[in-house]
Each structure stands twice: as structure tokens, then as C-alpha cells.
Amino acid sequence: RERARDRLAAYEYPREIEFVDDLPLTSSGKIRRAELREREGV
């Protein structure tokens, strides 16, 4: 978080950082962002 604050403008740095073991991927290797939102319950 400190590194992000040093390198980014205040509105750009993340409010939360969460580490996960794996990310849901499409068949082409892109991250399935909608599925990440579902995990969060948003």
C-alpha cells in the first residue's frame, strides 16, 4: 500500500488489497472480472 501511495495519485491507489490463491480465467487466459465480483458479493 505504501508503494502504491508513493507512485499513484490519491484517487488511483486501492482502498483494499486482497491476496487470493487463484483467479478465475477465461479460455484465452484473461481474468473473469464478473466472477470476481460475484465472489465479493457485489
C-alpha distance (Angstrom), angle and dihedral (degrees) to the residues before:
residue distance angle dihedral
R1 . . .
E2 3.80 . .
R3 3.78 91.0 .
A4 3.81 91.1 50.5
R5 3.81 91.1 50.7
D6 3.80 90.5 51.4
R7 3.79 93.8 50.9
L8 3.83 104.6 33.5
A9 3.78 137.3 55.5
A10 3.81 114.6 -102.0
Y11 3.81 93.7 -103.6
E12 3.82 91.9 51.3
Y13 3.79 103.6 55.0
P14 3.79 118.8 91.9
R15 3.79 121.5 -102.3
E16 3.78 90.9 -148.8
I17 3.77 135.0 22.7
E18 3.78 117.8 -160.7
F19 3.79 124.4 -176.3
V20 3.81 117.1 -146.5
D21 3.79 132.4 -177.0
D22 3.80 95.5 -129.7
L23 3.80 141.3 6.9
P24 3.81 125.1 -139.1
L25 3.80 107.8 -109.8
T26 3.79 135.5 -166.4
S27 3.79 121.2 -128.8
S28 3.82 88.6 -94.5
G29 3.81 92.1 53.9
K30 3.80 99.3 -104.9
I31 3.80 120.6 135.9
R32 3.82 114.8 -100.5
R33 3.79 97.9 -131.2
A34 3.81 93.9 -179.4
E35 3.79 90.1 58.2
L36 3.80 90.2 50.2
R37 3.81 89.2 54.3
E38 3.81 89.7 50.6
R39 3.81 89.8 54.1
E40 3.80 88.7 53.7
G41 3.79 92.1 47.4
V42 3.80 93.7 -124.1
